[in-house]
Amino acid sequence: MAIKFGRPIEMRDAPLREVSTPTPTLDLTTRLRRNRKSEWARRMVREHVLSTDDLIWPLFVMDGNNKRAAVSAMPGVERLSVDQAVREAERAVKLTIPCIALFPYTDPSLRDEDGSEALNADNLVCKAVRAIKREFPELGILCDVALDPYTSHGHDGLLRDGMILNDESVELLVKQALVQAEAGCDIIAPSDMMDGRVGAIRAALDDANLLNVQIMAYAAKYASAFYGPFREAVGSAKTLTGDKRTYQMDPANTNEALREIELDIAEGADMVMVKPGLPYLDIVRRAKDAFGMPTFAYQVSGEYAMIAAASNNGWIDGERAMMESLTAFKRAGADGVLTYFAPKAAEKIKTGF
C-alpha cells in the first residue's frame, strides 16, 4: 500500500512499469588526475617545495670529550660532547643545512635557583659556538635564551615564592644573550616568553655594537604536552616544579598569539617562531598572513618522537611521514622548520623524494 497526500490507495491493480535509471554524464574536459599521472608531472606542478634551506637542526651538547649519549625518548637523537658537535656541524655543512641550534645538558652540580651558569662565558653553549665557528664560520648558529637548562627548578625564569618574576628574569636573559652573542652566536632565540624580553635584548645587543646579531623570537610558544622528550634531553624533566602555564600560552588561544607576535616584531624581532609545530599550523598560517614576517615553526621533541617511535614499530613509513610533516609546514606558510629530522630530511632531499 502506498501513501499519497495522506490517503491510502490500493496498488493491487496498478500496472507494473519499468523504471529507467539515467546514465550520469561526466565532464570529460576537466581531469585533475592528468597532472598526477607520473612523478615528473607531479614535480612540475607541485605548489610547495621543501629544500635544505628550510631546515634548522637542533643539537644537544654535554660535557666530556668524544662522547655521545642516546636520548631514550627521542630515537636516533644523542647528546654530544663539544668535539662531536663540531663533527655534526661538518655534516650540516655538507648537507647544505644553513643553521644549527644549540641546547645544553647542564651538569646538575652547576644548576642553581638563579641559573647563574647561563651567564658563564665559558659554559657549554659558548664553548660549542666558538669551536664550531673556528672550523665552519659560514654555518649559522642559533642559541636558545632561557634559564630552564640552568635552573634547579627547571623554569625559564626566576622563581620566587611560587611565582615566575618577569622583569628580574629579563635582566638575566639579556646578560645570557650577550654572553652567547659575544661567543659568536648568529641568532639569539628567546624562548622564555617573558614580557618585554625581545626589546630589552635588542637594545643590549645594539649598545654592545652587536648590530648584526639577529633575533628569532619564540613569539607564540604554547604550554604544550609535546615538550616532554626535550626536557629529558636537557635534564630538566625531573627538576621542573609545577608547570609553565603562567608564562607559556594557553593552547586554546589564537588571537592572543597574534598579539604576542605583533609585540615581538615591534620590539625588534627579525624573525618569529611558533612552537610546537604540527598542532599549531593554524597559528603559522595566521601569523604569515597577518605580518608577512620570516616565520618559523619548531617541530618539537614530542612530534619527532611520535613519528620516530611509530616508524621503529613498523606502524608507519617513517621517511614518508617525515617528509609529509615537513612539507605541511611549508604549506602552512612557514619559511623554515627547526626539526630533529634535519639531517635525514636533507639526505632525502638530496637524493630526491
N, C-alpha and C positions, 0 to 999 in steps of 0.2 A: 504494500500500500504506500503511495507517495503523498506528500503533503503539498498542497498548493493554496496560497492565500489562507492558510489555516483550516481548510475544509478537506476532509478525506475524499479521495477519488479512487474508485475501483480500477485496477490495472489489468484485470483478467483478460479482457477482450481487446486490449490495446495491441496494435500490430508491432512486431519487433522490427527495429531499424538498425542498420549497421552505422556505427559512428566512426567517421574517418578522422584520424589524427593528422593535423597539418605538419608537413615537414619543415623544420626550422631552417631559416636561411642564414648563412654565415656571411659576414663582411670579409671577403677574401682579400681585400686590398690592404688591410692592416694586420700584419702578422708580427707581433713583437718578438717571437721566437727566432726570427731570421737573424737578429743581432746577437743571439746566444748560440748560434749553431756550431761554433768552433772556438778554440782558445784564442786564436789570433783576432777573431771578430769581437770576442768579449773584451779583450785588451784594448781594442781600438775605441770602444765606446764607453769604457769604464769612467765613471764620474769622479771617483776619489781614489787616489793612488798613494799608497804608503811607501815611503823611501827611508833610507838610513838617516837622512837629515831630520826625520821626525822623532828620533829616539834619544832619550837621555837615560843613562844606565846607572842606577843606584848601586853603590858598593859599601860594604860594611868593613871597617878596619878595626884591628885589635893589636895589642902589644905582642912583642916577640919578633922572631926572625925566621923566615922560611916556614911559616905556619899557615895552615888552613884548617878551619873548624866548621863542620856542617851545621847549618841551622835546621833543626829537626822539623820545624813546622813549615819550612819552605824548601821542598825537594829541589836539589840542584843548586841552591844558594849557599855560599860559605862566608864566614868571617875571614878576613885576610890580614896578615901582618903587612906592614908598610911596603916591604920589598915585593911581596906578592901582589899588592895593589898596583904597584908600578908595572908589573908584568901584565895585569889585566888592562891597565891603561894602554899598553902597547897593543893589546888585542883590539881595543876600541879604535885606535888609530888605523889599524889595518882593515877594520871593518867599516871605516869612514863614519863611525858614530861620532857626532860632533862634541858631545859633552858627557861627563860623568858627574854623579852626585855622591858625596861622601858622608857617611854616618858612622859614628864611633861606638864601639863596645868599650865603655869605660870600666876599668877595674873597680870593683865595689869599694876598695880601700880609698879611692880618690873621689868618691861621691860624698857630698855633704848637703846640708839643708839649703845652702845658697848656690849650689852648682858652681863653686869657685873654679873648678878645673876648666870650665868653659872659657875662662879669661886667661888661661895659661898659654903664652905664645909658643910653647913647645909641647902642646897637647897632641894627641893622636892625629886629629884632623889637620892641624897646622904642619906636622911632620909629613903627613901624606901629601898635602898640597905642594910643599917645597920639593919633595922627592920626585913627584910626577912632573912638576913644571921644569925641573932640571933636565929631564930626558925628553919630555914632549911639551914644549912651550906652547904649541899651537892647539893643543887639546883643551877644550873648555872645561872648567871645574866649577861646580855648583856646591855651595856649602849651606847646610841647614842651620838656621839660627833659632834655637830654643834650648831650654835648660834641662829638658827631661832626660837626656842621656847622662847628665852630670849630677842630678839631684838625688838625694837619698830617699825622697818621697815619690819620685817618678813624674812630677808635674813639670809643665813647660815654663812656669814662673815661680816666684817666691810664695811659699805657703806660710801663712801666719794665722794661728787660731782657727784653722779650718777654712780660711779664705785665701784665694789667689790674689795677690796685690798687683794692680795694673801698672801704675806709674813707676813704682820701685823696680818692678820686673823689667820695664822698658829701659831703664838706666843700665841694667846689666846686659840686656840684649844688644844695646848699642856698643858696649865695650866688646862683647863677643864678636859682633860683626866687624869691628875694626881690627881685631886680632886676626881674624880669618882673611880679611882683605889685604892686610899687610903681609901675610904669608904668601899671597899670590892668587887667592881665590878670584874668579872672574864674575860669578853671580852669587850675590847674597840672597838667601831664600828664607825669610822669616816665616816659621810655621807655628808660632806660639799663639796667635790670634789675640794678642793684647791690643787694646785700642791705642792708636797713635804711633805704633812702633815703626811703620814704614817711613813716616815723615821724620821721625827722630833719627833713624838710621841714615836716611838720605842726607840730612843736614850734617851729621857727623862725618860721613864719607866725603862730602864736599869740603868741609872745614879742614879735613886731613889731606886735601888735594888728591883724593882718590876718586876723581870725577868720572872715570870710565868704568868703574865697577858698577855692574847692573844689579837691579833688584827684581827678583821674581817673587811676588807676594803670594803666599798661600792665602789668597783673598777669601775664598769660600771653603773653609775646612770644617767638615761636619764631625760631630761626636758620633763616631761610627764603630760598629762591632767588627769591621773589617781590618782593624789595625793590629789585632792580636799577635800574628806571627812576627810583625815588625818589632813589637815590644820584647819578644823573646830575643830577636837578633841583636838589639841594642842593650839588653839586660835590664829593662825597666818593668817587665811584666810582673815580677814578684815584689817589686818595691812600690808600685803605684798604690797610693792610698786614696780611696774614694774613686771618683770619676772626673771627667773633664768637661762636663756639660755646662759649667758656668762660664766657660770661655769659648769652647768649640760650638759650632752651630747645631741647632735643632734639625734633624733630618726631615722634618715636616715642612720646612720653610724654603720658599723660592724667592719671594720679593726681598727678603732680608739679605739674601746672597747678593742681589744686585746692589743694594745699599753698601754692603761691605766692599764689593769690588769698586764701586764708584769712589768711595773714600780712599782706598789704596791708590787708585790712579791719581786722584787729586793730591795725594801726599808724595807722589813721585815714583810710583812703581813703573818699571819699564815693561814688565810682563806680569800677567796674572795667572793663577792656578786654581783649579777646582780639585778637591780631594774629599773622598775617593773618586774613582773614575766611572766605571760602568753603571753603578746605581744612580749616578748623578749626571747622565748625559744631557738631561733636560736643562740643567744649570749651565753646562758648557755651551749649549745652543743659545740660550738666552743671553749669556754674557757676551758671546761673539756678536750676536745680532745687535745688542744694545750699545756696545762700546767699540767694536772693531779693533780691539787691542790684541797684540800677540797673546794668545790664550792657550794654556797648557792644562793637561789633566794628569793625575797620578793614578796609575793602575796599581793599587796598593797591595800590600802583602797578602791580605786575605783573598783578594781577587786572583792573584797569582797562584796561591796555594790551592784554591778550589780547582783551577784548570790543571795544575801540575798533578795533584793527587788523583783526580778523575782519570787523567791520562795514564798515570802509573798503574791504575787498577784496570785499565783496558775498557773503561766505560765510554770514553770519547776519543776521537782522533785529536791528540794534543796539539800537533802542529797546525791543523786546520782551525782548531778553536783559538789558538794563539793569534793567528793572522786575522781571523774573523773579528776577534775582540779589538785588536789594534786598529783595524780598518773602521770599526764603529766609531772610534774617537775622531778620526778624520771626517767621517760622515756627519758627525755632530758639530763640527766646526773647529775642533782643536788643531792648533798649529804644531803641536808636538805632545809626546807622552813620556812620562817617567815610568819605566817598566823594567822589571827584573828579567823579562824576556828579551831585553835589547840585543844581547849577542846572538841568541838563537834566531831572533827575527831578522837581524841584519844578514846572517848567513843565508837564511831562506830568501831574502830579497835579492841577494847577490846571485843566487842560483836560479831564481825565478820561482813563482808560486801561482 
